[in-house]
Amino acid sequence: NPTEANVTGNVAVKVYGGTIEQVFAGSNNKGNIGGTATLTVNKNGTCAMHINEVYGGGNEAEGNAGEIDIISTGGEGEGITDVYGGAREANVTSGITLNIKGGNIGRAFGGNNVSGSVSGAIVVNVNETSTGALNINSVYGAGNQAPYTGNPTVNILNGTIKQNVFGGGLGASAIVTGDPEVT
């Protein structure tokens, strides 16, 4: 179909630096990711890293997400405003694992942004293991304005959370019908 860009295999996205508005491991508007989508953000080199939004899924395009690894976003004044394990306004047909190991992040969400469902388990792991410090303002097990019908799991092992940790999501439409677990 010329209006869709389906990917039957796996997708691997790696970001090493730059000023970027949005990063998606999935498709834009249409096109399913049939395999596993993996996304790695790890500052490498002298190019500054300033990213507004990072998504493990697609933009208004249903598909699989998978594993997101945030390893390093650079030094002071560099980082990511929001990280979403899922998609923006689309269904995710797989589970999501969001691993945050280092960097400066405003908000981290295990689920989607705005809308869409997540079919599998959501696991958010915060564990400062990289050489750079880990600083996050707030961590959410589920989505931003997006519901989740499972049991989100948030594991905080090491790192600095400047504000709050929530097992659920953010906003009146971020209804979690399962049992969030925060460790």
C-alpha positions in Angstrom: 0.0 0.0 0.0 1.7 3.3 -1.1 0.1 5.2 1.9 1.7 2.9 4.5 5.2 2.1 5.5 5.0 -1.2 7.3 8.2 -2.7 8.7 8.0 -6.4 9.2 11.4 -6.7 11.0 13.1 -5.0 13.9 13.9 -1.3 14.2 16.9 0.1 16.1 17.3 3.9 16.6 20.4 5.4 18.2 20.8 9.1 19.1 24.3 10.4 20.0 23.7 14.1 20.2 22.0 17.1 18.5 19.1 19.5 19.0 16.0 17.6 18.1 12.3 18.3 18.7 11.0 14.7 18.7 12.6 11.2 18.3 10.4 8.3 17.5 11.4 4.6 17.2 8.1 3.9 15.3 6.4 5.2 12.2 4.8 8.6 11.4 1.0 8.7 10.9 0.8 5.2 9.3 2.8 2.1 9.1 3.1 -0.7 11.7 6.4 -1.9 13.2 6.0 -5.7 13.2 9.3 -6.5 15.0 10.8 -5.1 18.2 11.6 -1.4 18.3 14.7 -0.4 20.3 15.9 3.1 21.0 19.2 4.1 22.6 20.1 7.7 23.6 23.7 8.0 24.6 25.6 11.3 24.1 28.8 10.6 22.3 31.3 13.3 21.1 31.2 17.1 21.4 27.8 17.8 19.8 25.4 19.1 22.5 22.3 17.1 23.3 19.0 19.0 23.6 15.9 16.8 22.9 12.3 17.9 23.6 10.5 14.5 23.4 11.7 10.9 23.0 9.2 8.1 22.1 9.7 4.3 22.1 6.8 4.0 19.7 5.4 6.0 16.7 3.6 9.2 16.0 -0.1 8.5 15.4 1.0 5.1 14.1 0.2 1.8 15.8 3.0 -0.6 16.3 5.4 -2.3 18.6 7.6 -0.4 21.0 10.1 -2.4 23.0 13.2 -1.3 24.9 14.3 2.2 25.4 17.8 2.8 27.0 18.7 6.4 28.1 22.4 6.1 29.0 23.7 9.6 28.9 22.4 13.0 27.8 25.5 15.1 28.4 26.5 17.5 31.1 24.7 20.5 32.7 22.4 22.3 30.4 21.9 19.3 28.2 19.2 16.6 28.4 15.7 15.5 27.5 12.5 17.3 28.4 10.1 14.3 28.3 10.6 10.5 27.7 7.7 8.3 26.7 8.1 4.5 26.6 5.1 4.3 24.3 3.7 6.3 21.4 2.1 9.6 20.7 -1.6 9.3 20.1 -1.4 5.6 18.9 -1.7 2.1 20.3 1.3 0.1 21.2 0.9 -3.6 20.5 3.7 -4.8 22.7 5.2 -4.4 26.2 7.6 -1.6 27.0 10.8 -1.5 29.1 12.2 2.0 29.8 15.7 1.8 31.2 17.1 5.2 32.5 20.8 4.9 33.4 22.1 8.4 33.2 21.4 11.9 32.0 19.2 14.9 32.7 15.5 14.3 32.1 12.4 16.4 32.9 9.7 13.8 33.0 9.8 10.1 32.3 6.6 8.2 31.4 6.4 4.4 30.9 3.4 4.7 28.6 1.9 6.9 25.8 1.5 10.6 25.4 -2.0 12.1 24.8 -3.9 8.8 23.9 -3.6 5.2 22.8 -3.4 1.9 24.6 -0.5 -0.3 25.5 -1.1 -4.0 25.1 1.8 -5.4 27.1 3.5 -4.8 30.4 5.2 -1.5 31.2 8.4 -1.6 33.3 10.4 1.5 34.2 13.9 1.0 35.6 15.8 4.0 37.0 19.3 2.9 37.9 22.3 5.3 37.6 24.9 3.0 36.1 26.7 5.2 33.5 29.6 7.5 34.2 27.4 10.6 34.1 24.9 11.6 36.8 21.2 10.7 36.6 18.8 13.5 37.4 15.1 13.2 36.7 12.4 15.6 37.9 9.5 13.1 37.9 8.8 9.5 37.0 5.4 8.0 36.0 4.7 4.3 35.5 2.0 4.9 32.9 1.2 7.7 30.4 0.6 11.4 30.1 -3.2 11.8 29.4 -3.2 8.2 28.1 -4.9 5.3 29.9 -3.3 1.9 30.7 -5.2 -1.3 31.6 -2.2 -3.2 33.0 0.0 -3.2 36.1 2.8 -0.7 35.5 6.1 -1.4 37.4 8.5 1.3 38.5 11.9 0.3 39.9 14.0 3.0 41.4 17.4 1.6 42.2 19.8 4.6 42.1 19.8 8.2 40.9 18.3 11.5 41.8 14.6 12.1 41.5 14.1 15.8 42.2 10.3 15.8 42.6 8.0 12.8 42.5 7.6 9.1 41.6 4.1 7.9 40.5 3.0 4.4 39.8 0.2 5.7 37.5 0.0 8.4 34.9 -0.5 12.2 34.7 -3.9 13.8 34.0 -7.6 12.9 34.4 -7.6 10.7 31.2 -4.5 8.7 32.4 -6.6 6.1 34.1 -4.8 3.0 35.3 -7.1 0.0 35.8 -4.4 -2.3 37.1 -2.3 -2.3 40.2 0.8 -0.1 39.9 3.9 -1.3 41.7 6.7 1.1 42.8 9.9 -0.3 44.3 
